[in-house]
Amino acid sequence: MTLKLRVNEGRENAKVYTTDTIDFSFGVVEDVLNIIDFDKISSKTELAAMILKSSKQLKPFLKDLFTGVTDEELRTVKMSNIVEVFKALYNYAIEELGTVAKNEKN
């Protein structure tokens, strides 16, 4: 799975960070899961609000996920792009957990 984080310069994309593997520390994942309750999110607006409330905890997560991105660059990323990253991570997690559960039944 490839995730993309678009860093902006004005209205233009200045740089795109990508990651093909999801390899970050359990502590950061735990922090994110404690902050974002996907069961209570019914819209992109609610997800964006949760992300904004937890921005200080999410910066280390995004920096682990997208190697090389700086705090200054993260300040230029559009919220819609961060929301898309988290939606993709959520979908990936659900898919992977479903695969694990299916394999354990067999």
ABEGO torsion letter per residue (X at the ends): XBBBBBBBBEABBABBBBBABBBBBAAAAAAAAAABBAAABABAAAAAAAAAAAAAAAAAAAAAABBGBBAAAAAABBAAAAAAAAAAAAAAAAAAAAAAAAAAAX
